[in-house]
Amino acid sequence: MPFLAIEKGPDKGQSIHFEENCIIGRHPNSSLRLSDNAVSRNHFKIFKQESEYYIEDTESLNGTQVNSEFITKPTILKDGDRIGIGETIFLWEKIENKAQDPLISKELAGYLILERLGKGGMGIVYKAKQLSLQRDVALKILSPKASDDQAFIQRFIEEARACANLNHPNIIQVYDVGQAERYFYFSMEYAPCGSIQSMIAGGKSLHWEEALPLMLDTASGLEYAERKKIVHRDIKPDNLMLSEERRVKIVDLGLAKRIDQESQGQAKDGCVFGTPHFIAPEQAKGLSVDHRSDIYSFGASFYRILSGKPPFQGNNIRTILLKQLNEKQVSLKSFMPSIPEELSDMIDTMMQKNPDLRYASNSEIIERLQKLSKKSAIKTKKHSLEKSKVKINKAKSTLSMSRTSAMSRRDTGKKKQENSPSWPKCLRVLLPIVIINFFVFFFVSAQLSKCSPSRQEQSMKESMAKKEYHRLYALYENQGSLSEVIDGMQKIVRDYPNTEWGKKSKEFLWENKSKVSYEKAKEYQKSYPNEYNTILALYQKILQENPQISLTKTIQKEIEDIKAEKDLYEKELEKRLHQVLQKIDELEKDEKYSKAWDILESFQKECKDFPDISSKMRENRIQLEKNIKKFLEIAEKNFQENLKNKKFSEASLELEKLKENQKIWIIKEKLETLSKKIPKNIPKQEDLSKDFFDKKWKEFFSTYEWEKGTTYFQEQLKKKENASFSILLQDYADDMKEIHRLFKHIEKNLETTPLSIASHGWEELKNKIPALEIPKVDSIAISSMKTQSIQFNISSKEKTSLSHTVALSFLSQKWVYKYIIQQYAKAQTDLFLSVAIYCYYSQLYRYSKIWGEKSSEIDKGKERWAKLKQKIVEIEKTNPKESKEKED
């Protein structure tokens, strides 16, 4: 069912479902009645024609926008369209809540994304928690579609840099900028009180005395930007945020431009930036702008804030811009007599069409506002003094009256003593009192009789709410439609807010929301079990929002368990740390910096929630970066010397070293630069030897990069300069492909059936990998295998279960064969040759002969086995001891 929800404006949060037609506006009979004063009585209608829904403006005063464009005829609505009227924005969805924002509750670059705050021209702004400092931030993320546009990305980065250069109490501070996964982002100061626009939405306004300090703050922030030679170009109430102390903080420098960087600005590409209601005339024309353009937008913004309406209105952008260019705004003083003339004149000066007639600087505006503030303060003091004088005079007159009355009472007493009371006099006094009491009694009775229907009405509401609540709860217990139950409970809360069952419905909704959040947290925990800080934050958020829910004890238990598991995992990481650093050192010695970097980054991600280990990894990262730069300097020096001496083959070999590590961006950049220096008519690998390709084979084989190795040898085979090695390269490509097939088969089988490991196999493994030393082990099984790693599931006698991921390159090839390969290959005849090839390159020649002969017997791969068998015979003749030692 189509769904129209208000995302922004005075009626934010309201929504409507409909099947056929609806009219939106301020009229009481509208399908969705709005309180926005900038909206017409019947502003627009949505109607269904065949299978499509159309939107049509019903001759409204200010027009209707779809995705920021005014419509002049019936327009088809698409899923996710945003409709703008007045100061209200709607979201149109064909199916309600069809998909939750995928970034909510996700951790991105150390930020836990909590909720969506709004959407701008460049991206989406979220409220997030910076986990390292445990503070709330606003996180702006470039939309995925825009990420493909390099010019857009450049503008996004410029926005962050422009903000970062400004450090002022009236400007939102930028903390961080970067890229994570496929998202570009920057984080900035979070303003909890929203924008000034949220205070004045729907045609509301602020009293001039309340607006004065906000104007001063805005002028102060713009004066600082002016000194930094930065023009905002989009000052409007939406971009004036409020801190907890209600201080203005200017945000959204997405349109910021340095005056000293571009002289023509917008005129270069013909683009016009800014918001039509507040844009300066020269900016609307696409001319160059400076800080005076911001002064115009500043004046237009506070014209709207003080009066409740923008200076110029129209039902399309063209009309508004033409008025900005050609018409003079109506002076505030002419229709707001209470506003000071100085303030009205100030705004008129700020909004002069000619920039030269405006204030030359924001400092002038600050000076005038300060004077006006002082005058306002003096008037306020005088007014309070006059009030106090009136109170004193009243007190004096009351005192004199009391004295007079006291004297008259004494005189009356004397007279009473002289004249004794009589019955006629008493009747004259008592009779009026009796009559007055009778009328009072009659009036109170009438009022009580009027109240009784309201009591009946309240009782009826209680009864109806109770009946509906029990119906919905029965439906919920019978596992009926949850959406129907939720909608029904929300209706009870709306229609019967002051009843007992309205309160119970509200509690039910809170409970349900907590359960949904809990299930999402559990799902996240299942998908990312080692992201402990994020998981803890998700559970703690549920408790903070709803501390009285039934799940409280369960969640508290979850938190305790996660903290205990986190401690165990930290100890495990500490054990693995030495092993990882040792592996990185080995790879550095072999000049395999790319692999070393991958291992370091992978382990860094694992230990990001543990500050002590993370700091050690950061130190090693810095050292690795230094070693990479040193390696790059040496490679470049050797390359230049070989090029100078016309040793192009040796120069090409230096480039090959860089190619092996080109995943690292500084090496990739240097490789691209150096590659251009080799003459095009000379082959880059003209004198490559067999040893070079043997070395490449060992490299791919030792790291279990089968697919990459196959691709490499197939590419080398196509090159003309490698014609003399075509047989060798073909054998290497075929053998790599066979081994890859063997491991894909094992990987697929492990998906359904884990592989148990014998105790002596585990003992062998622990001797080589000390981090796997776990007491009281009951059973060990390999649960999965990925491209270059396997995962062990370990059950202890204490009924606890742990999992360890180990890179295959850490294991000996004999162990992999003995405890993994041969377990799966026994019943797979088509894999006999693959096992023989693996054993051959692992120098397990005896096993290679066993599997090779089996393959030959069933007439599979005879030719290839014949070649390998001949090589094994030659090796056994020349180095019999070495071949036997490898197998032992």
KOLTOR-560135 format. One record per residue (C-alpha): z, x, y. Coordinates in steps of 0.05 Angstrom, whole numbers, plus 32768, in hexadecimal, padded with zeros to 4 digits. Layout:
N
ZXY;...
This chain:
888
800080008000;7FED801C8045;80278036806E;802E804280B9;806B806B80D0;8081807F8115;808780CB8117;809880D48161;80AE80A8819A;80E8807981AD;80DE8051816D;80DC808E813F;80ED807C80F7;80D0803580F6;8097802580C6;806D7FED80AC;80497FDB806B;800E7FAC806D;7FD47F948043;7FA27F758073;7FAA7F7580C0;7FDE7F8980F3;7FE57F8F813F;80117FC4815E;802E7FBF81A5;80697FA781CF;805C7F5D81C5;80957F3881A0;80627F1D816D;80457F62815E;80467F798115;806D7FB6812C;808F7FAC8170;80987FEC819A;80C67FFC81D4;8098803281F2;808A801B823A;804780418239;802E80138201;80097FD28210;80217F8F81F7;7FE97F8D81C2;7FD47FD681C0;7FAA7FDE8180;7F9B7FBA813F;7F8E7FD280F8;7F637FA780CB;7F467FAC8085;7EFB7FA7807A;7EE47FAC8032;7F0D7FE78016;7F16800C8058;7F4A80058090;7F33800780D8;7F5980128119;7F417FF3815B;7F5E7FF981A1;7F6A7FB381BF;7F587FC68208;7F9B7FE88213;7FAC80088256;7FB7804F823C;7F8880508200;7F91806181B6;7F8880A78198;7F7A80B8814F;7F8781028141;7F8B8110818D;7F4780EF819C;7F4180AD81C1;7F1C8077819B;7EEA804781BC;7ED4801F817E;7EF1800B813A;7EFF804C8114;7F0D805680CA;7F53806F80BC;7F5A80A9808C;7F9880BC8065;7FC680E78090;7FA780D380D4;7FD580D48110;7FD0809B8143;7FE880A6818A;7FF8807081BD;8022807C81FC;805980AB81E6;805A8093819D;803780B48162;802C8091811F;801B80AE80DB;7FEA808680B0;7FF0808D8064;7FCB8065802F;800580707FFF;804C80778019;806B80BC800E;803080CE7FE1;804381177FE4;807F813A8000;80738176802D;806E81AF7FF9;809381DF8027;80D381B6802C;810C81D88004;80DF82147FF9;80F4825B800A;80C082818033;80CA82C98049;811682C28049;8117827D806A;812D823E8046;810382058063;813081C8806E;810781938093;80C9818780BC;80D481838107;808D81768121;80448187811F;801D81AA8157;7FD681C08163;7FDE8201813D;800E81F18106;804D81CF80EE;809481DD8106;80CE81DA80D4;811881E080D9;812C821A80AA;816882448097;8161828F809E;818582A4805E;819482EB8073;81BA82D680B2;81CC828E809D;81B2827080DE;8185823580EE;81408246810A;81008222811B;80C9823C80EE;808182328105;804D823780CD;8002823980D9;7FE0820080B4;7FBD82178073;7F7981FD808A;7F7E822680CA;7F91826480A3;7F48826E8091;7F34827280DA;7F3E82BA80F2;7F3A82A6813B;7F7182728130;7F9C82A4810B;7F9482D58145;7FAA829F8176;7FE6828F814A;7FFC82D8814A;7FF182DD8195;802082A2819E;805782C68178;804C8307819F;804B82E381E2;808D82C281D0;80AC830281B6;80A0832581F9;80CC82F1821C;811882F78219;813982C58247;816F828F823F;813C82598253;8106826E8222;8108826381D6;811282A781B5;80E282BD817E;810482E18143;80CF82F48111;808482EF8103;805D82FD80C3;803782E48087;805482CD8044;802982B6800A;7FEF8292802D;8018827C8069;801B829C80AF;805D828D80D1;808D829F8109;80D6828C8110;80F8827B8152;813882618170;814A821A815A;815981E78191;818781B28170;8182817E81A9;8136817781A5;8109817381E2;810F814F8225;80D68123820C;8105810681D7;813580F1820F;80FF80CD8238;80D180B28201;80B8806B820B;80B6806C8257;80FF80808262;811280AE829C;814B80DA82B4;817380D282F4;815F81088326;81A581268326;81A3812D82DA;815C814B82DE;816D81808313;818F81B282E4;815681A982B2;812481B982E9;814B81F782FD;814C821082B4;8101820482AD;80F1822882EF;811D826282D9;80F8826A8297;80B4826582B8;80C8829782EE;80D982C982B7;809682BC8294;807482C482D8;8093830982E0;807A831B829A;8034830482B0;803282CE827A;801782888287;802F82518258;7FF482208265;801581E58242;805681D38267;8069818C8255;80AA81668243;809A817281F8;809E81BD8204;80E081BC822A;811581C081F3;816081B681FC;819881E381E0;81DD81CA81CC;81F481D78213;81B981AD822D;819781EA824A;814A81E8824D;81268219821F;80DA821D8227;80B5821E81E5;806D822181CA;804A825B81E9;800F824C81BB;7FE3824881F9;80038283821C;7FD582B6823E;7FE282F8825F;7FC482FA82A5;7FB68344829F;7F92833D825C;7F5C830B826F;7F4082FC82B3;7F1782C0829F;7F4382A38269;7F2782618253;7EE4826A8274;7ED1829E8240;7ECB826E8206;7EC7822D822D;7F0882138210;7F3A81E98238;7F8281ED8220;7FBD81C18236;7FD481788235;7FAA81478261;7FE581248282;80038166829B;7FC8819682A0;7FB881BA82E2;7F7581A98302;7F5A81F082FE;7F6F81F382B5;7F4A81B182A7;7F0B81CF82C5;7F10820C8297;7F1C823C82D1;7F4B827882CF;7F95826782D3;7FD5828982EA;801F827682F2;800C82418327;7FEB821982F0;802E821782CD;804E8200830F;801F81C48311;803081B282C8;807A81BC82D9;8074818A8313;804C815882E9;8080815C82B0;80BB814D82DE;809281168300;809180F582BB;80DB810682AD;80F380E882F0;80C580AB82F4;80BC809782AB;8070809C82AE;803D80D482B4;801C80E182F9;7FD880CA82DF;7FC7809882A7;7F8880828285;7F6D80688243;7F4780A88233;7F4C80F28240;7F1080F38270;7F3080BF829D;7F7280E482A0;7F50812782AF;7F25810982E6;7F6380ED8307;7F8581328301;7F4981518324;7F3B811D835A;7F7780F08368;7FBA80FE8389;7FF780E58364;802380AF8382;805F80CF83A3;80A180C3837E;80C480AF83BE;8094807583C9;80AD804F838B;80F18072837E;8118806C83C0;8157808B83A2;813680CE8395;8141810483CB;8104810E83F7;8109815A83EE;8101815283A2;80C6812183A9;80A4815183DA;80B2818C83AC;808E816A8371;80548157839F;804D81A083B4;805081B8836C;80178187835B;7FE7819B8392;7F9E819D8378;7F9281E0839A;7FBC8217837A;7FC2823A83BE;7FE881FD83DA;801C81FE83A3;805A822983A4;80468272839F;807D8281836B;80B0825F833F;80E682858366;80D7825883A2;80E2821A8377;81248237835D;813C824383A4;812C81FB83BA;814B81DD837C;818B82048387;819081EA83CF;818481A383B7;81BA81AB8381;81EC81C283B5;81DC818683E2;81E4815883A7;822881778396;8240816E83DF;822A812583E0;824E8119839F;828E813783BB;828A810D83FB;827F80CE83D2;82BC80DD83A7;82E780EB83E6;82D380A78404;82E6808583C3;832A80A683C4;83368090840E;8326804883FC;8359804C83C2;838F806783F2;8382802F8425;83867FFB83EE;83C8801983D7;83E48017841E;83D07FCE8428;83EE7FBC83E5;84307FDD83F9;84347FB7843B;84257F768418;845C7F8383E6;848E7F90841D;847A7F4F8441;847E7F278401;84C37F4483F3;84DC7F2D8437;84BE7EE7842E;84E07EE183EA;85247EF18409;85187EBA843E;85037E89840A;85437E9783E2;856D7E87841C;85487E458427;85507E3383DC;859A7E3D83E2;859B7E0F841D;856F7DD983FD;85817DC783B4;85457DB78385;852B7D70837C;85047D4E8341;84C67D3C836A;84BE7D84837E;84C57D9C8335;848F7D6A831F;84607D828355;84687DC98339;84667DBA82EE;842E7D8782EB;83F67DB78301;840F7DEA82CE;840B7DB78295;83C57DA282AA;83AD7DEA82AE;83C97DF98268;83A57DBC824C;83627DD38267;836E7E1B824D;837E7DFF8207;833F7DD48209;83137E10821D;832F7E3F81E7;83247E0881B2;82DC7E0181C8;82D17E4B81C3;82F07E4E817D;82C37E158166;82877E3D817F;829F7E7A8157;82A57E558115;82597E518109;82557E9D8112;828B7EA580DD;82627E7980AF;82247EA180C0;82497EE280AF;82627EC4806E;821A7EAF805D;82007EF5806D;82357F13803F;82217EE48007;81D67EF2800F;81E17F3D8014;820E7F3B7FD5;81DB7F137FAE;81A17F427FC1;81CB7F817FB4;81DF7F6A7F6E;81967F587F5E;817D7F9C7F74;81B57FC17F51;81A67F9C7F10;815D7FB07F18;81737FF87F23;819F7FF87EE4;81657FDB7EBB;813980157ED3;810C7FE87EFC;80E17FFF7F36;810A80317F5E;80DE802A7F9C;80EC7FDE7F9C;81377FEB7F96;8136801E7FCF;810C7FF07FFC;813B7FB67FEC;817B7FDE7FFB;815C7FF6803D;814D7FAE804F;81967F9A8041;81AE7FD2806F;817E7FBB80A6;818B7F7080A0;81D57F70808F;81F17FAF80AF;82387F9580BC;82447F788077;826A7F97803D;82297F978013;82027FB8804C;82337FF18049;822E7FF47FFD;81E27FF58002;81E8802F8032;821580548001;81E280477FC9;81AA80647FF3;81D380A28003;81E380A97FB9;819A80A17FA5;818380D37FD9;81B781057FBF;819F80FB7F78;815781077F8D;816C81467FB2;8194815C7F76;815981537F47;812D817B7F76;816181B27F79;816481B37F2D;811881B67F29;811781F07F5B;814D82137F33;8124820A7EF4;80E582267F15;8107825F7F3A;8147826E7F13;815582B17F36;815182987F7E;819D828E7F80;81A7828A7FCC;817182557FD4;818C822C7F9A;81D382307FB5;81BB821B7FFA;819881DE7FDC;81D781C77FB7;820481D57FF3;81D681AD8020;81DE81707FF3;822A81757FF8;8228817F8043;81FD8141804E;82228114801D;8268812E800D;828080ED7FEC;824A80E47FB7;825880DE7F6C;8232811E7F5E;826481487F86;828981657F4A;824881717F24;822A81967F5F;826981BF7F6B;826781D37F21;821E81E67F29;822F82117F65;826782347F3F;823982417F03;8202825C7F30;8232828B7F52;824B82A47F0E;820382AC7EF6;81F182D07F36;822983037F2A;820F830F7EE3;81C783167EFC;81DE83487F31;81FE83747EFB;81BE83707ED2;819583857F0F;81C383C07F1B;81B683D77ED4;816B83D07EDD;816A83F27F20;816D84397F04;813784287ED1;8108840C7F07;811384477F36;810584777EFD;80C384527EED;80AF84557F37;80BB84A07F38;809084A97EFA;805784817F19;805C84A97F5A;805584EA7F33;801584CE7F14;7FFD84B87F59;7FFE846F7F44;801B84577F86;7FFD84117F81;802284037F40;806184227F5B;805C83F57F98;805283B77F6D;808F83C77F42;80B983D57F80;80A483947FA2;80AE836B7F63;80F583867F59;8104837D7FA3;80F383337F9D;8123832E7F62;815C834D7F88;8151832D7FCC;819183047FC4;81BB83437FB8;81C5836C7FF8;81E083AC7FD7;81A583B37FA6;8174839D7FDC;818B83D4800B;818084087FD5;813B83ED7FC8;812B83EF8013;813E84398014;810F84457FD9;80D9841D7FFA;80DD84498038;80D98487800D;809E846B7FE7;807A845C8028;808584A4803E;806984BE7FFB;802D84908001;801D84AB8047;802584F2802E;7FF684E37FF2;7FC484C48023;7FC685018051;7FBA85318016;7F8185067FFA;7F608501803E;7F66854D8049;7F48855C8005;7F10852A8011;7EFE85488055;7EFD858F8037;7ED1857A7FFD;7EA38555802C;7E9E85918059;7E8C85BE801E;7E5A85898004;7E82857E7FC5;7E7285357FC2;7E89852B7F7B;7ECF85467F8A;7ED0851C7FCA;7EBF84DE7F9F;7EF884EF7F70;7F2884EE7FAB;7F0E84A97FBD;7F1984937F76;7F6284A67F7D;7F66847A7FBB;7F4284417F97;7F7784417F61;7FAA84327F98;7F8184077FC6;7FB083CB7FBE;7FDA83EE7FF4;7FBA83DB8035;7FC0841E805A;7F9D8440801F;7F688409801E;7F5A84138068;7F55845E8060;7F2784568023;7EF7842A804B;7EF5845D8083;7EE984998054;7EB784768028;7E8784708063;7E8684BC806C;7E6584CB8028;7E1884CE802E;7DF884908011;7DC184B57FEB;7DF384DE7FC2;7E1684BE7F87;7E6184BC7F90;7E6F84CC7F47;7E3584FA7F35;7E5E852D7F0E;7E9585017EEE;7EAC851C7EAC;7EC184FB7E6B;7F09850F7E7A;7F0784E37EB8;7EF784A47E8F;7F2984B87E59;7F5E84BB7E8E;7F4A84777EA9;7F4F84597E63;7F9584757E58;7FAA84597E9B;7F9384127E8B;7FAD84177E44;7FF3842F7E57;7FFC83F77E8A;7FDF83C07E5E;7FAA83AE7E92;7F7683987E5F;7F4D83697E8A;7F4A83987EC5;7F3783D27E97;7EFF83AA7E76;7EE283987EBB;7EE783E17ED2;7EC183FF7E97;7E8C83C87E99;7E8083D77EE3;7E7C84227ED6;7E4A84157E9E;7E1A83F47ECF;7E1884317EFE;7DDC845F7EF7;7E05849E7F03;7E2E848F7EC4;7DF2848A7E96;7E0884C87E6E;7E4A84A57E5E;7E2C84617E4A;7E4284647E01;7E8984797E13;7E8F84447E49;7E73840E7E1A;7EA784207DE4;7EDF84207E17;7ECA83DC7E33;7EC483BD7DED;7F0683DB7DD5;7F2A83C37E13;7F0E837E7E09;7F25837C7DC0;7F6C83907DD1;7F6C835D7E0A;7F5983277DD7;7F92833D7DA9;7FC683367DE0;7FAB82F37DF9;7FB482D97DB2;7FFD82F17DB0;800A82D37DF5;7FEF828F7DDF;8019828E7D9F;8058829F7DC6;804F82617DF1;805F82367DB5;808882627D86;80B982987D9E;80BA82D97D76;80FE82EF7D5A;810D83397D5E;8132835D7D25;8174837D7D37;815B83C47D2A;812083B67D59;815283A27D8F;817B83E17D83;813C840C7D8C;812D83E77DCD;817483F07DE9;8171843B7DDD;8135843F7E0B;814A840B7E3E;819584107E4D;819383D17E79;818B83A77E3A;81D083BE7E20;81F1837A7E15;823083727DE8;8237833F7DB0;81ED832D7DAA;81E082F47D79;819482EE7D7B;8159830A7DA1;811482EA7DA9;80D682F67DD2;80C982B47DF5;808A82C47E1D;805882FB7E2D;803283027E6E;7FFC83337E80;8029836F7E86;806F83587E72;809783337E3D;80D583087E43;8111830F7E14;814282D67E08;818582F17DF1;81BC82C57DD4;820282E27DCE;823A82CE7D9F;825E82B27DDC;8229827B7DDF;820A82967E1F;81C082A07E28;819D82D57E52;815582E57E60;8136832A7E70;80F083397E86;80D7837E7E71;8095839F7E84;806B83B07E47;805F83F67E65;80AB84037E5C;80A483F97E10;8088842C7DDF;804584197DC2;806184227D7C;809983EF7D8B;806683BD7DA6;803C83C57D67;807683C27D36;809D83877D52;8067835E7D75;801F836D7D60;802583717D15;804F83317D13;801483097D2D;7FD983307D10;7FEA83287CC6;7FC982E47CBE;7F9182ED7CF2;7F5783117CD0;7F2D83117D0F;7F62833B7D32;7F6483747CFE;7F32839F7D25;7F5883927D67;7F9983AB7D47;7F7583E97D2B;7F5A83F97D70;7F9F83F07D91;7FBF841E7D5D;7F8984527D65;7F9384597DB0;7FDF84567DA6;7FD684937D77;7FF2846A7D3C;7FBA84837D10;7FD8846F7CCC;7FDF84267CE3;7F9A84287D03;7F7B843C7CBF;7FA084037C9B;7F8683CD7CCA;7F4283ED7CD1;7F3783ED7C86;7F4D83A57C82;7F1B83937CB8;7EE483B97C94;7EF383957C52;7EE683517C71;7EA7836D7C92;7EBF83697CDB;7EB383A17D0D;7E9A83D37CD9;7E7283FE7D0A;7EAA84047D3D;7EDD84147D07;7EAF84497CEA;7EAF846E7D2D;7EFA84697D35;7F07847F7CEE;7EDC84BD7CF9;7F0484CF7D38;7F4784C57D12;7F2F84F47CDA;7F1D85297D0F;7F6185227D31;7F8785287CEF;7F6085677CDE;7F6A85897D21;7FB285717D31;7FD385587CF1;801A85637D0A;801085417D4C;7FF185037D2C;802A84FE7CFA;806085077D30;804584CD7D59;804A849E7D1E;809084B67D0A;
